[in-house]
Amino acid sequence: EHAGTARARVFCLRGRDGALVAGTIGLVARATYFGLVGCGVDTGPLAKRSPARLVKIAALDRMRHDGVTVYDFGMGETAEKRLVCNHRAPVFDVFVPFTFAGQMVGNAMAASLELRRRAKEARLGDLPNRWRRRFRAPAPAPSS
């Protein structure tokens, strides 16, 4: 490939009825993949199987066979990123306050980002699901 050229890569999973279940879109330039968009169903029986994660992992495997050696997934923490990544690059927001009010907003933004980072590391976002599983009423015993 020539410098400055990129190929779009689209991977999708369709249900038996042909409806889109999950997909991921990215660009490949030289030997680097840049993930741009991912989507997947979040309701119904398929949602429990994490179809978007399965598509992304299948896409990674395919691109590995095609010679891609660097993957740029963008911002955020997800399980599939932790599964395949061995390098993390910090992302910084630049906020330059000029007034006292701006300093207050900047401090609030920094505190909010730190809380979100800690919650993701501690998997607090999954807490409601863990509580539901723990406190779910036991299934009734089958009658004979």
C-alpha positions in Angstrom: 0.0 0.0 0.0 1.1 3.5 -0.6 1.5 6.0 2.2 -1.8 7.8 2.7 -4.0 5.0 1.4 -6.4 3.1 3.6 -8.9 0.3 3.1 -12.2 0.2 4.8 -12.9 -3.1 6.6 -16.5 -4.1 7.4 -17.4 -7.2 9.4 -21.0 -8.1 10.3 -23.1 -10.9 11.7 -26.6 -11.4 10.4 -29.4 -13.4 12.0 -31.3 -16.2 10.2 -33.8 -13.6 9.0 -31.0 -11.5 7.5 -31.3 -8.7 10.1 -28.0 -7.2 11.3 -27.1 -8.6 14.7 -23.6 -7.0 15.1 -21.0 -5.2 13.1 -17.7 -3.4 13.2 -16.1 -0.9 10.8 -12.5 0.3 10.6 -9.7 1.3 8.4 -6.5 -0.5 7.6 -3.5 1.6 6.6 -0.2 -0.2 6.1 -0.3 -2.8 8.9 -2.4 -0.8 11.3 -6.2 -1.2 12.0 -8.1 1.8 13.3 -11.4 0.8 14.8 -14.1 3.4 14.0 -17.6 2.0 14.8 -19.1 -1.1 16.4 -22.7 -2.0 17.0 -24.7 -4.9 18.3 -28.2 -5.9 19.5 -28.7 -5.1 23.2 -32.1 -6.8 23.6 -33.5 -10.2 23.0 -31.9 -13.6 23.4 -28.8 -12.8 21.2 -27.8 -9.9 23.5 -26.7 -12.5 26.2 -24.1 -13.8 23.7 -22.4 -10.5 23.2 -22.5 -10.6 19.4 -20.6 -7.3 19.0 -17.7 -8.8 21.0 -17.7 -12.0 18.9 -17.7 -10.0 15.6 -14.8 -7.8 16.8 -12.8 -10.9 17.9 -13.5 -12.6 14.6 -12.4 -9.4 12.7 -9.2 -9.2 14.7 -8.4 -12.8 13.9 -9.1 -12.3 10.2 -6.9 -9.1 10.1 -4.1 -10.9 11.9 -4.1 -13.5 9.1 -4.1 -10.6 6.6 -0.9 -9.1 8.1 -2.2 -6.4 10.4 0.1 -6.1 13.3 -1.1 -2.9 15.2 -4.6 -2.3 16.4 -5.9 1.1 17.4 -9.3 0.6 19.1 -9.7 4.2 20.2 -10.8 5.4 23.7 -12.5 3.4 26.4 -12.0 0.1 28.2 -13.8 -3.1 27.0 -13.2 -6.8 27.6 -12.1 -7.5 24.1 -9.5 -4.8 24.2 -8.0 -6.2 27.4 -8.1 -9.6 25.8 -5.7 -8.7 22.9 -3.9 -5.5 23.9 -0.5 -5.4 25.5 0.0 -1.6 25.3 -2.2 1.2 26.6 -1.7 4.8 25.5 -3.2 7.4 27.8 -5.5 9.9 26.2 -5.5 13.5 27.6 -8.2 16.1 27.4 -6.9 19.6 27.3 -8.9 22.2 29.1 -7.5 25.7 29.7 -9.6 27.7 32.1 -9.4 31.5 31.8 -11.8 32.4 34.6 -12.7 31.2 38.1 -15.8 29.6 36.7 -13.7 27.8 34.1 -11.4 26.5 36.8 -14.5 25.1 38.7 -15.7 23.4 35.5 -12.3 22.0 34.8 -12.0 20.6 38.3 -15.4 19.1 38.0 -14.6 17.5 34.7 -11.3 16.1 36.0 -13.1 14.6 39.1 -15.8 13.1 36.9 -13.3 11.5 34.5 -11.4 10.0 37.4 -14.5 8.6 39.0 -15.5 7.0 35.6 -12.1 5.5 35.2 -12.1 4.0 38.7 -15.7 2.7 38.2 -14.6 1.0 34.9 -11.5 -0.5 36.5 -13.6 -1.9 39.4 -16.3 -3.1 36.9 -18.9 -1.1 38.8 -20.8 -0.7 35.6 -21.6 -4.4 35.8 -22.8 -4.1 39.4 -26.6 -4.0 38.7 -26.3 -7.2 36.6 -24.3 -8.9 39.3 -26.9 -7.9 41.9 -29.8 -9.2 39.7 -28.1 -12.5 39.3 -27.3 -12.8 43.0 -30.8 -12.0 44.2 -32.8 -13.6 41.4 -35.5 -15.9 42.8 -34.6 -19.6 42.4 -36.3 -21.4 39.6 -39.2 -23.6 40.8 -38.5 -27.3 41.1 -39.9 -29.4 38.3 -43.1 -31.2 39.4 -43.5 -34.9 38.7 
